[in-house]
Amino acid sequence: MIIRIILILACSISGLAIAFYSAAPNSSYLVLESIGGFIIGLLIALLVIKVERDIRKLSLKIIAGGVVGMIIGLLIALILGFGLSLVSQISENPQVVPWIYMLLTGILGYLGLVLGSKKVDELNYQGVSSKSALEPRLLDTSVIIDGRIADICDSGFIEGELIVPRFVLNELQYVADSSDSMKRSRGRRGLDILNHMQKSSNINIDIVEQDFPKIKGVDGKLVALAKKINAKLLTNDYNLNKVAELQGVRVLNINELANAMKPVVLPGEQMTVKIIREGKEAGQGVGYLDDGTMIIVDAAQKLVNMNVDVVVTSVLQTTAGRMIFTELKEAAEKKNHQNTKASSETAS
């Protein structure tokens, strides 16, 4: 705010001085022209501030970025000052030149300071490829609350830097403060998992301040940020996954990873499963593998809480996971025996 006030004063006074020294000495409109110059300088300052706000709406994070940006802006103003010094030698009003130089110095110095400090995050992520083969990876709210990402990081399969935008952290905080007990527990779980991941030696959690005020919804902001810094999006949200892919953002879906890590099961394989409950269809029993895969056993409705040997008949892959359809081993052997007998009779 102080810098903006100084910019407004500098531009307004510079505009007044430029108009005053540019006017004819005996002009009857000297006062009006000076006031007009003051107003124009004020409008220029307000315009510069508005442009800065439209470009970025972020708080300062790294002072060095602002200092470097300001130095670059001042150097540009200094280079332009050499040209102004030549103009002052042939100008009829050399008193105007210093005020023009002050105006350029204020504008370029201000823009360099603000943009340098707020663009440094983007420059850092664009430079990651020169330091590491890993690309920036964004975490969304659902994958943090899910918790499996923390286990994956602890196992060492994911290393380096993970990015958590401030608006995702704010959403977690909002969920954790919800009046609904279920949402509140989920939000607190997400914050606990994030805190656990910050203490991990394999990864570094970076909270970025970049936001997109004109975009409503966290999902839209995540996609926009991923496109801006060329990052991959870590999620387990099916809808976000599809929206991001449609907009050209690369997605790492935890659910797809979990499905890919499940052992391959082929028709005809045998396994032992415990029947947990009855199935939806008549006569079916349902069990589960250690990884959570649902096993549907035909003619096992009366075998609840019993371990049975089954034979795989088919495998169905869905967006929610994998379903394995089986039948009891005795029934499968009986069917095979009947098929073999029928084949031999047909051949004879």
Secondary structure, 3 states (H helix, E strand, C coil): CHHHHHHHHHHHHHHHHHHHHHCCCCCCCHHHHHHHHHHHHHHHHHHHHHHHHHHCCCCCCCHHHHHHHHHHHHHHHHHHHHHHHHHHHHCCCCCHHHHHHHHHHHHHHHHHHHHHHHHHHHHHHHCHHHHCCCCCEEECHHHHHHCHHHHHHHHCCCCEEEEEEHHHHHHHHHHHCCCCHHHHHHHHHHHHHHHHHHCCCCEEEEEECCCCCCCCCHHHHHHHHHHHHCCEEEECCHHHHHHHHHCCCCEEEHHHHHHHHCCCCCCCCEEEEECCEECCCCCCEEEECCCCCEEEEECCHHHCCCEEEEEEEEEEEECCEEEEEEEEHHHHHHHHHHHHHHHHHHHC
